[in-house]
Amino acid sequence: MSLRLEPEAGIIVIGIPLNLEHARETEFEGRRFDPLKIGVVAETVEGERRVALTPEGVKLLKAKSFEVVVQAGAGQKAGFLDPQYTEAGAEVLPSAAAVFEAGDLIVMLNGPSDAHYDKLALKPGSSLLALLNPGSNPKTVAALTKQNITSFAMELIPRITRAQSMDALSSMGTIAGYRGALLAADKLPKFFPMFMTAAGTLAAARVLILGAGVAGLQAIATCRRLGAVVEAFDVRPAVKEQVESLGAKFVNMDLQADAEDAGGYAKELSKDSHAKELELIGSRMAKNDVVITTALIPGKPAPVLITKEMVKLMHPGSVIVDLAASNGGNCEATEPGKNVVYENVTICGPTNLLSELAFDASRMYSKNICEFLFNLAPEGAIKLDLEDQIIRETLVTHEGKITHDPTRLKMEKEGAAK
């Protein structure tokens, strides 16, 4: 790989110098490059069925002069077969190792984690685009810097208008909210809608949604479509209008301090505010048949919103669906990856809901990837324009350095503590 720095513009261009006789030469800012080769590998996380790039995504990239190589069988679990990738213009290679060797930029869903960071097979100098969760994987970040990998974290996409089409967290949150609502309806031993029958009238189920981000709003919409009576709680007063527009009641909590960060996410509350939050949620538990929790704080364990004592307030047969289970859970009694019964309440801790809708989840993520690449690599050459907020905030490692300040500062702090 070759890199070119334009000092006056703060732009780095990454590409491979092109032999003038090459059949697919590309010119970018007066310099010729081989088209950037995007590599797609099969996901290795247990139970994962999604794929980072679909055949539809391959067609979009090919139209922009990218080349694509795909590991054989990478999309099979999501419903995308190798012939479809070949027809779209990708080259199918027999193994992940072959893709890592051939690809200039590897796209994944689940980036490498500290559990297997020592098995990183990326070639030195290549690039990686995935959901990296860098703040929780310091060994992986260190390995990426050591191997001189330029890495980008899709979950760090800023919440700005220009980046909406790249926002993978919103895409996946939509799916989680939808599937979480269906899981609740499946586990609840009651109808969601009101039924008027010869045997009498059956009241509609009552549902409380904790957190009105993308996942929470989709859970509200889905539960309402199923006929439930829904109310939602969020520490951010700004979401009240969105909640009510979906036909749900907004449970309000007056906070003295601003509970929303610059990116639109909920901030961690003070000890006193959190105590008031728990008291308010507890007052709603006995009035609802279902509670769906969606509260997450980026880079931190999920906040506990339901204690074990609060679970006891619910009627026997009630259901809690904890969509934050993979980050520890919003419910104190949640067991990630399991459905358990605690005090006669079924508590679901799904950690792989997104794979249950693997086909559309892959399509949505693939579109996010393509839009990011079109911004990152115009004309097929990576352009590290650090004046671009999207590129600047998603770049984690480059040229053997940690470029994402929050990750770097956290690792330095933890290193000093040791």
ZASEZA-436067 format. One record per residue (C-alpha): residue in one letter; x, y, z. Coordinates in Angstrom, 1 decimal, padded with zeros to 4 digits. Example, Ala and Ser with C-alpha at 12.3 -4.5 7.8 and 13.67 -1.06 7.14 Angstrom:
2
+---------+--------+--------+--------+
: residuo :     xx :     yy :     zz :
+---------+--------+--------+--------+
:       A :  012.3 : -004.5 :  007.8 :
:       S :  013.7 : -001.1 :  007.1 :
+---------+--------+--------+--------+
//
This chain:
418
+---------+--------+--------+--------+
: residuo :     xx :     yy :     zz :
+---------+--------+--------+--------+
:       M :  000.0 :  000.0 :  000.0 :
:       S :  001.2 :  003.5 : -000.6 :
:       L :  000.2 :  006.7 :  001.2 :
:       R :  000.3 :  010.2 :  000.1 :
:       L : -000.1 :  013.2 :  002.4 :
:       E : -001.4 :  016.6 :  001.2 :
:       P : -000.2 :  018.8 :  004.0 :
:       E : -002.2 :  021.8 :  003.0 :
:       A : -005.5 :  019.9 :  003.0 :
:       G : -004.8 :  017.5 :  005.9 :
:       I : -005.7 :  014.6 :  003.5 :
:       I : -004.1 :  011.2 :  003.3 :
:       V : -004.7 :  009.1 :  000.2 :
:       I : -004.2 :  005.3 :  000.5 :
:       G : -004.0 :  003.1 : -002.6 :
:       I : -001.7 :  000.8 : -004.6 :
:       P :  000.4 :  002.5 : -007.4 :
:       L : -000.9 :  001.3 : -010.7 :
:       N :  001.1 : -000.4 : -013.5 :
:       L :  000.2 :  001.7 : -016.6 :
:       E : -000.7 : -001.5 : -018.4 :
:       H : -003.2 : -002.5 : -015.7 :
:       A : -006.6 : -003.2 : -017.2 :
:       R : -008.6 : -001.4 : -014.5 :
:       E : -006.6 :  001.6 : -013.7 :
:       T : -008.2 :  004.4 : -011.7 :
:       E : -007.1 :  008.0 : -011.4 :
:       F : -007.6 :  010.0 : -008.3 :
:       E : -006.3 :  013.6 : -007.8 :
:       G : -003.9 :  013.2 : -010.7 :
:       R : -002.4 :  009.9 : -009.5 :
:       R : -003.2 :  006.4 : -010.8 :
:       F : -004.2 :  003.6 : -008.4 :
:       D : -005.4 :  000.0 : -008.5 :
:       P : -009.0 :  000.0 : -007.6 :
:       L : -009.4 : -000.6 : -003.8 :
:       K : -010.2 : -004.2 : -003.2 :
:       I : -012.8 : -004.8 : -000.5 :
:       G : -012.6 : -008.1 :  001.4 :
:       V : -015.7 : -009.8 :  003.0 :
:       V : -015.2 : -012.7 :  005.4 :
:       A : -017.7 : -015.0 :  007.1 :
:       E : -018.5 : -013.9 :  010.7 :
:       T : -017.0 : -016.2 :  013.4 :
:       V : -019.0 : -015.2 :  016.5 :
:       E : -021.1 : -018.1 :  017.7 :
:       G : -024.7 : -017.9 :  016.4 :
:       E : -024.0 : -015.0 :  014.0 :
:       R : -025.8 : -015.4 :  010.7 :
:       R : -025.4 : -011.9 :  009.2 :
:       V : -022.9 : -010.9 :  006.6 :
:       A : -021.2 : -007.5 :  006.2 :
:       L : -021.8 : -007.1 :  002.5 :
:       T : -024.6 : -008.5 :  000.3 :
:       P : -024.6 : -009.1 : -003.5 :
:       E : -026.6 : -005.9 : -003.8 :
:       G : -023.8 : -004.1 : -002.0 :
:       V : -021.2 : -005.6 : -004.3 :
:       K : -023.1 : -004.2 : -007.3 :
:       L : -023.1 : -000.7 : -005.7 :
:       L : -019.3 : -000.9 : -005.0 :
:       K : -018.5 : -002.3 : -008.5 :
:       A : -020.4 :  000.7 : -010.0 :
:       K : -018.0 :  003.0 : -008.2 :
:       S : -014.8 :  001.1 : -009.4 :
:       F : -014.2 : -001.0 : -006.3 :
:       E : -013.1 : -004.6 : -006.5 :
:       V : -014.6 : -007.1 : -004.1 :
:       V : -013.4 : -010.5 : -002.9 :
:       V : -015.7 : -012.7 : -000.7 :
:       Q : -015.0 : -015.8 :  001.4 :
:       A : -016.9 : -018.8 :  000.1 :
:       G : -020.1 : -019.3 :  002.1 :
:       A : -019.8 : -015.9 :  003.9 :
:       G : -023.4 : -015.0 :  003.1 :
:       Q : -025.0 : -018.4 :  003.1 :
:       K : -026.5 : -018.3 :  006.6 :
:       A : -028.1 : -014.9 :  005.8 :
:       G : -029.6 : -016.3 :  002.5 :
:       F : -027.0 : -015.0 :  000.1 :
:       L : -025.2 : -017.7 : -002.0 :
:       D : -021.8 : -017.7 : -003.7 :
:       P : -023.3 : -017.6 : -007.2 :
:       Q : -025.2 : -014.4 : -006.3 :
:       Y : -021.9 : -012.8 : -005.3 :
:       T : -020.2 : -014.0 : -008.5 :
:       E : -023.0 : -012.7 : -010.6 :
:       A : -022.8 : -009.3 : -008.8 :
:       G : -019.1 : -009.1 : -009.8 :
:       A : -017.3 : -010.3 : -006.8 :
:       E : -014.5 : -012.9 : -006.8 :
:       V : -015.2 : -015.8 : -004.4 :
:       L : -012.1 : -017.1 : -002.6 :
:       P : -011.9 : -020.4 : -000.7 :
:       S : -010.9 : -019.1 :  002.8 :
:       A : -010.8 : -016.1 :  005.2 :
:       A : -007.0 : -016.3 :  004.9 :
:       A : -007.2 : -015.8 :  001.1 :
:       V : -009.5 : -012.8 :  001.6 :
:       F : -007.2 : -011.2 :  004.2 :
:       E : -004.3 : -011.6 :  001.8 :
:       A : -006.1 : -010.3 : -001.2 :
:       G : -008.1 : -007.5 :  000.3 :
:       D : -007.0 : -003.9 :  000.9 :
:       L : -009.9 : -003.1 :  003.2 :
:       I : -011.7 : -005.8 :  005.1 :
:       V : -015.4 : -005.2 :  006.1 :
:       M : -016.9 : -007.2 :  008.9 :
:       L : -019.9 : -007.0 :  011.3 :
:       N : -018.3 : -008.1 :  014.5 :
:       G : -014.7 : -006.8 :  014.6 :
:       P : -012.0 : -008.8 :  016.3 :
:       S : -012.3 : -008.7 :  020.1 :
:       D : -009.9 : -009.3 :  023.0 :
:       A : -011.1 : -012.9 :  023.2 :
:       H : -009.1 : -013.7 :  020.0 :
:       Y : -007.1 : -010.6 :  019.2 :
:       D : -003.9 : -012.7 :  019.0 :
:       K : -005.4 : -014.4 :  015.9 :
:       L : -005.7 : -011.3 :  013.8 :
:       A : -004.9 : -012.4 :  010.3 :
:       L : -005.0 : -009.0 :  008.6 :
:       K : -002.0 : -008.2 :  006.5 :
:       P :  000.1 : -005.3 :  007.8 :
:       G : -000.8 : -002.0 :  006.2 :
:       S : -004.3 : -003.0 :  005.3 :
:       S : -007.6 : -001.4 :  006.6 :
:       L : -010.5 : -002.7 :  008.6 :
:       L : -014.1 : -001.5 :  008.8 :
:       A : -016.4 : -003.1 :  011.5 :
:       L : -018.2 : -002.7 :  014.7 :
:       L : -015.0 : -002.6 :  016.8 :
:       N : -016.1 : -001.5 :  020.2 :
:       P : -012.6 : -000.1 :  020.8 :
:       G : -013.2 :  001.1 :  024.4 :
:       S : -013.8 : -002.5 :  025.5 :
:       N : -011.1 : -004.2 :  023.5 :
:       P : -007.8 : -002.6 :  024.4 :
:       K : -005.7 : -005.7 :  023.4 :
:       T : -007.3 : -005.7 :  020.0 :
:       V : -006.6 : -002.0 :  019.5 :
:       A : -003.0 : -002.5 :  020.6 :
:       A : -002.7 : -005.4 :  018.0 :
:       L : -004.2 : -003.2 :  015.3 :
:       T : -001.6 : -000.5 :  016.0 :
:       K :  001.2 : -003.0 :  016.1 :
:       Q :  000.2 : -004.4 :  012.7 :
:       N : -000.2 : -000.9 :  011.2 :
:       I : -003.8 : -001.4 :  010.5 :
:       T : -006.0 :  001.6 :  009.6 :
:       S : -009.2 :  000.8 :  011.4 :
:       F : -012.7 :  002.4 :  011.5 :
:       A : -015.5 :  001.7 :  014.0 :
:       M : -018.9 :  001.7 :  012.5 :
:       E : -020.6 :  002.3 :  015.9 :
:       L : -018.7 :  005.7 :  016.1 :
:       I : -020.6 :  007.2 :  013.2 :
:       P : -021.7 :  010.6 :  014.4 :
:       R : -025.4 :  011.3 :  014.6 :
:       I : -025.5 :  014.1 :  012.0 :
:       T : -027.8 :  014.4 :  009.0 :
:       R : -025.1 :  013.6 :  006.4 :
:       A : -024.3 :  010.3 :  008.1 :
:       Q : -027.8 :  009.0 :  008.5 :
:       S : -027.4 :  006.5 :  005.7 :
:       M : -024.2 :  005.1 :  007.4 :
:       D : -025.6 :  004.8 :  010.9 :
:       A : -025.3 :  001.1 :  011.6 :
:       L : -026.4 :  001.4 :  015.2 :
:       S : -029.7 :  002.9 :  014.1 :
:       S : -030.1 :  000.1 :  011.5 :
:       M : -029.5 : -002.6 :  014.0 :
:       G : -031.5 : -000.8 :  016.7 :
:       T : -034.5 : -000.9 :  014.4 :
:       I : -034.2 : -004.7 :  014.1 :
:       A : -033.7 : -005.2 :  017.8 :
:       G : -036.7 : -003.2 :  018.8 :
:       Y : -038.9 : -005.1 :  016.3 :
:       R : -037.7 : -008.5 :  017.3 :
:       G : -037.8 : -007.7 :  021.0 :
:       A : -041.5 : -006.8 :  020.7 :
:       L : -042.3 : -010.0 :  018.9 :
:       L : -040.4 : -012.0 :  021.6 :
:       A : -042.4 : -010.3 :  024.3 :
:       A : -045.7 : -011.2 :  022.5 :
:       D : -044.5 : -014.8 :  022.2 :
:       K : -043.6 : -015.2 :  025.8 :
:       L : -046.6 : -013.4 :  027.4 :
:       P : -049.4 : -015.8 :  028.2 :
:       K : -052.0 : -013.2 :  027.1 :
:       F : -053.2 : -011.6 :  023.9 :
:       F : -051.5 : -008.3 :  023.0 :
:       P : -054.7 : -006.8 :  021.4 :
:       M : -058.1 : -006.4 :  023.1 :
:       F : -060.5 : -009.2 :  022.2 :
:       M : -064.2 : -009.2 :  022.4 :
:       T : -065.4 : -012.8 :  022.4 :
:       A : -068.4 : -014.9 :  023.3 :
:       A : -066.5 : -015.8 :  026.4 :
:       G : -066.1 : -012.2 :  027.4 :
:       T : -063.8 : -009.2 :  026.7 :
:       L : -060.1 : -009.7 :  027.1 :
:       A : -058.2 : -006.5 :  027.9 :
:       A : -055.2 : -005.5 :  025.8 :
:       A : -051.8 : -006.2 :  027.2 :
:       R : -050.0 : -003.2 :  028.8 :
:       V : -046.4 : -002.6 :  027.8 :
:       L : -043.7 : -000.4 :  029.3 :
:       I : -040.7 :  000.5 :  027.1 :
:       L : -037.6 :  001.8 :  028.9 :
:       G : -035.5 :  003.9 :  026.6 :
:       A : -036.9 :  005.8 :  023.5 :
:       G : -033.9 :  005.6 :  021.2 :
:       V : -034.2 :  003.8 :  017.8 :
:       A : -034.7 :  000.4 :  019.4 :
:       G : -037.2 :  001.7 :  021.9 :
:       L : -039.2 :  003.6 :  019.3 :
:       Q : -039.4 :  000.6 :  017.0 :
:       A : -040.5 : -001.5 :  020.0 :
:       I : -043.3 :  001.0 :  020.7 :
:       A : -044.4 :  001.0 :  017.1 :
:       T : -044.4 : -002.8 :  016.9 :
:       C : -046.3 : -003.3 :  020.2 :
:       R : -048.8 : -000.7 :  019.1 :
:       R : -049.4 : -002.5 :  015.8 :
:       L : -050.0 : -005.7 :  017.8 :
:       G : -052.7 : -003.9 :  019.7 :
:       A : -051.0 : -003.4 :  023.1 :
:       V : -051.4 : -000.3 :  025.3 :
:       V : -048.0 :  001.2 :  025.5 :
:       E : -046.1 :  003.7 :  027.7 :
:       A : -042.5 :  004.7 :  027.5 :
:       F : -039.9 :  006.2 :  029.8 :
:       D : -036.7 :  008.1 :  028.9 :
:       V : -034.6 :  010.5 :  030.8 :
:       R : -034.5 :  012.8 :  027.7 :
:       P : -037.5 :  015.1 :  027.5 :
:       A : -036.8 :  015.7 :  023.8 :
:       V : -038.1 :  012.3 :  022.8 :
:       K : -041.6 :  012.9 :  024.3 :
:       E : -043.0 :  014.1 :  021.0 :
:       Q : -041.7 :  011.0 :  019.1 :
:       V : -043.1 :  008.6 :  021.7 :
:       E : -046.5 :  010.3 :  021.6 :
:       S : -046.5 :  010.4 :  017.8 :
:       L : -046.4 :  006.6 :  017.9 :
:       G : -049.5 :  006.4 :  020.1 :
:       A : -047.7 :  005.7 :  023.4 :
:       K : -047.9 :  007.6 :  026.7 :
:       F : -044.7 :  009.3 :  027.7 :
:       V : -043.7 :  008.8 :  031.4 :
:       N : -042.0 :  012.0 :  032.3 :
:       M : -039.2 :  012.6 :  034.8 :
:       D : -038.0 :  016.1 :  035.7 :
:       L : -034.2 :  016.3 :  035.8 :
:       Q : -032.3 :  019.4 :  036.7 :
:       A : -029.3 :  018.5 :  034.6 :
:       D : -029.3 :  017.8 :  030.8 :
:       A : -029.6 :  014.0 :  030.3 :
:       E : -028.6 :  014.0 :  026.6 :
:       D : -025.1 :  014.2 :  025.2 :
:       A : -024.0 :  016.0 :  022.0 :
:       G : -024.7 :  012.9 :  019.9 :
:       G : -028.3 :  012.5 :  021.1 :
:       Y : -027.6 :  009.6 :  023.4 :
:       A : -028.7 :  009.4 :  027.0 :
:       K : -026.0 :  010.4 :  029.5 :
:       E : -025.1 :  008.5 :  032.7 :
:       L : -027.1 :  010.0 :  035.6 :
:       S : -025.9 :  011.1 :  038.9 :
:       K : -026.5 :  008.8 :  041.9 :
:       D : -029.4 :  010.9 :  043.2 :
:       S : -031.0 :  011.2 :  039.7 :
:       H : -030.6 :  007.4 :  039.2 :
:       A : -032.3 :  006.7 :  042.5 :
:       K : -035.3 :  008.9 :  041.4 :
:       E : -035.3 :  007.1 :  038.0 :
:       L : -035.5 :  003.7 :  039.7 :
:       E : -038.3 :  004.9 :  042.0 :
:       L : -040.3 :  006.1 :  039.0 :
:       I : -039.8 :  002.9 :  037.0 :
:       G : -040.8 :  000.8 :  040.0 :
:       S : -044.1 :  002.7 :  040.3 :
:       R : -045.0 :  001.5 :  036.8 :
:       M : -043.9 : -002.1 :  037.1 :
:       A : -047.1 : -003.5 :  038.6 :
:       K : -049.3 : -001.7 :  036.0 :
:       N : -047.7 : -003.4 :  033.0 :
:       D : -047.7 : -007.0 :  031.7 :
:       V : -044.5 : -006.5 :  029.7 :
:       V : -041.4 : -004.4 :  030.2 :
:       I : -038.9 : -004.0 :  027.3 :
:       T : -035.6 : -002.4 :  028.2 :
:       T : -033.3 : -000.8 :  025.6 :
:       A : -031.1 :  001.6 :  027.6 :
:       L : -027.4 :  001.7 :  026.6 :
:       I : -024.7 :  004.2 :  027.2 :
:       P : -022.0 :  004.0 :  024.5 :
:       G : -018.7 :  002.5 :  025.8 :
:       K : -020.1 :  001.6 :  029.2 :
:       P : -022.0 : -001.4 :  030.7 :
:       A : -025.7 : -001.1 :  030.5 :
:       P : -027.3 :  000.8 :  033.4 :
:       V : -029.4 : -001.2 :  035.8 :
:       L : -033.0 :  000.1 :  035.6 :
:       I : -034.8 : -002.9 :  037.2 :
:       T : -033.6 : -004.4 :  040.4 :
:       K : -034.5 : -007.8 :  041.6 :
:       E : -036.8 : -006.2 :  044.2 :
:       M : -038.6 : -004.4 :  041.4 :
:       V : -039.2 : -007.6 :  039.5 :
:       K : -041.3 : -008.8 :  042.4 :
:       L : -043.7 : -006.0 :  041.8 :
:       M : -044.9 : -007.5 :  038.5 :
:       H : -047.8 : -009.9 :  038.3 :
:       P : -047.0 : -013.6 :  037.9 :
:       G : -046.7 : -014.5 :  034.2 :
:       S : -045.4 : -011.0 :  033.3 :
:       V : -042.4 : -010.7 :  030.9 :
:       I : -039.3 : -008.6 :  030.8 :
:       V : -037.3 : -008.5 :  027.5 :
:       D : -033.8 : -007.0 :  028.1 :
:       L : -032.4 : -005.8 :  024.8 :
:       A : -029.3 : -004.6 :  026.7 :
:       A : -028.4 : -008.1 :  027.8 :
:       S : -025.2 : -008.3 :  025.6 :
:       N : -023.9 : -005.3 :  027.6 :
:       G : -024.7 : -006.8 :  031.0 :
:       G : -028.5 : -006.0 :  031.0 :
:       N : -030.8 : -003.3 :  032.3 :
:       C : -032.4 : -005.9 :  034.7 :
:       E : -030.5 : -007.1 :  037.7 :
:       A : -032.0 : -010.6 :  037.2 :
:       T : -031.1 : -010.9 :  033.5 :
:       E : -028.9 : -013.8 :  032.4 :
:       P : -027.4 : -012.9 :  029.0 :
:       G : -028.3 : -015.4 :  026.3 :
:       K : -031.0 : -017.1 :  028.4 :
:       N : -034.7 : -017.0 :  029.3 :
:       V : -035.1 : -017.4 :  033.0 :
:       V : -038.1 : -017.3 :  035.4 :
:       Y : -037.5 : -015.1 :  038.5 :
:       E : -040.3 : -014.6 :  041.0 :
:       N : -042.8 : -015.9 :  038.5 :
:       V : -041.7 : -013.4 :  035.9 :
:       T : -040.1 : -014.5 :  032.6 :
:       I : -036.9 : -012.5 :  031.9 :
:       C : -035.5 : -012.8 :  028.4 :
:       G : -031.9 : -011.8 :  027.8 :
:       P : -031.4 : -012.2 :  024.1 :
:       T : -027.9 : -011.6 :  022.8 :
:       N : -028.4 : -012.6 :  019.1 :
:       L : -031.7 : -011.1 :  018.1 :
:       L : -030.2 : -009.4 :  015.0 :
:       S : -029.3 : -012.8 :  013.5 :
:       E : -032.9 : -013.9 :  013.7 :
:       L : -033.6 : -011.3 :  011.0 :
:       A : -030.3 : -012.0 :  009.2 :
:       F : -031.4 : -011.3 :  005.7 :
:       D : -032.7 : -007.8 :  006.2 :
:       A : -030.1 : -007.0 :  008.9 :
:       S : -027.4 : -007.8 :  006.4 :
:       R : -029.0 : -005.7 :  003.7 :
:       M : -029.3 : -002.7 :  006.1 :
:       Y : -025.7 : -003.0 :  007.4 :
:       S : -024.4 : -003.6 :  003.8 :
:       K : -026.0 : -000.3 :  002.7 :
:       N : -024.4 :  001.4 :  005.7 :
:       I : -021.0 :  000.0 :  004.7 :
:       C : -021.4 :  001.1 :  001.1 :
:       E : -022.4 :  004.6 :  002.0 :
:       F : -019.4 :  004.9 :  004.4 :
:       L : -017.0 :  003.7 :  001.7 :
:       F : -018.4 :  006.1 : -000.9 :
:       N : -017.5 :  008.9 :  001.6 :
:       L : -014.2 :  007.4 :  002.6 :
:       A : -012.9 :  006.3 : -000.8 :
:       P : -014.1 :  008.5 : -003.6 :
:       E : -013.0 :  007.2 : -007.0 :
:       G : -011.7 :  004.0 : -005.3 :
:       A : -008.8 :  005.4 : -003.2 :
:       I : -009.1 :  005.9 :  000.5 :
:       K : -009.1 :  009.6 :  001.3 :
:       L : -008.4 :  010.2 :  005.0 :
:       D : -009.8 :  013.7 :  005.1 :
:       L : -009.5 :  014.5 :  008.8 :
:       E : -011.6 :  017.6 :  008.3 :
:       D : -014.5 :  015.3 :  007.6 :
:       Q : -016.3 :  014.7 :  010.9 :
:       I : -017.4 :  011.2 :  009.9 :
:       I : -013.9 :  010.0 :  009.0 :
:       R : -012.3 :  011.8 :  011.9 :
:       E : -014.6 :  010.4 :  014.6 :
:       T : -014.7 :  006.8 :  013.3 :
:       L : -010.9 :  006.4 :  012.7 :
:       V : -009.5 :  004.3 :  015.6 :
:       T : -006.0 :  003.4 :  014.5 :
:       H : -003.6 :  004.6 :  011.7 :
:       E :  000.1 :  004.4 :  011.1 :
:       G :  000.7 :  002.5 :  014.3 :
:       K : -001.1 :  005.0 :  016.5 :
:       I : -004.4 :  005.2 :  018.3 :
:       T : -006.2 :  008.1 :  016.7 :
:       H : -009.5 :  007.9 :  018.6 :
:       D : -008.8 :  010.1 :  021.6 :
:       P : -011.4 :  008.5 :  024.0 :
:       T : -010.0 :  005.1 :  023.4 :
:       R : -006.4 :  006.3 :  023.7 :
:       L : -007.0 :  008.2 :  026.9 :
:       K : -008.9 :  005.2 :  028.5 :
:       M : -006.1 :  002.8 :  027.6 :
:       E : -003.5 :  005.2 :  029.0 :
:       K : -005.5 :  005.6 :  032.2 :
:       E : -005.9 :  001.8 :  032.6 :
:       G : -002.2 :  001.3 :  031.8 :
:       A : -001.2 :  003.8 :  034.5 :
:       A : -003.5 :  002.2 :  037.0 :
:       K : -001.8 : -001.2 :  036.5 :
+---------+--------+--------+--------+
//
